[in-house]
């Protein structure tokens, strides 16, 4: 039986994700403007203002699918 790969969930109003101090955050849009939420810890990854799709795939592979 093949294992199901876990993916990072995204808000329906997702704008972008970023890493700060080893923590992954998601920014999303609301009627009151941009908001953000903490997703989970990604120790060892460098800070970035905007995670590109390849970084998200790497995080999913390394941190969610051990």
N, C-alpha and C positions, 0 to 999 in steps of 0.2 A: 504494500500500500504506500503510495507516494505522500510525503508530508506536505501539508498546505503551508505555503510561505506566508509569514506575517508581514503586513504592510503598515506603514504609518497612516493613521486615519487623518483625514483632512476635513476641516469645516467646509460646509457648502459655500461659504463666502471667503474661503482661503485666499490670502494675498501672497504671503511668502513665509519662509521659515528661516531662522538664524540660530547661530550658536554663540553663547556668551558664557565664559567661565565653566566650560564643560557641561552646559545645560542646553538642550534644544527647546526652542520656543516657536510658536506659530502665531503669525499675525493674520487677522481676519477683519472684514469690513462689516460694520453695523450702520444703522441709520444715524447713530451718534458719532461715526467716524471709525478709525482704526482701533482695534483692541488686540490684546495678545494673551496667550496662555502658555504655561509651561507644559511641555510634552513629557520629557524624561531626561535622565542623565546620559551624557555621551562622553565620559571621561577620556581624555587624551586627544580629543579633536581640537584643532585650532579655532579661535573665534572667527566668525564670518558674519557679514551683514546680510547675506542672502545665499542660502544653500541652493546650489544648482541641482538639477535632477540627478546627475551622477553621484553627488554627495548623499542625496536622500536614499538612493539605491544602496550605496555603501553602508549607510547607517542601518537600513533594514536588514542587510545581510549580516553585518557584524554585531549588532546590538539586539535585534529582535529574533533572529533565527540561529541561535547557538547550536 
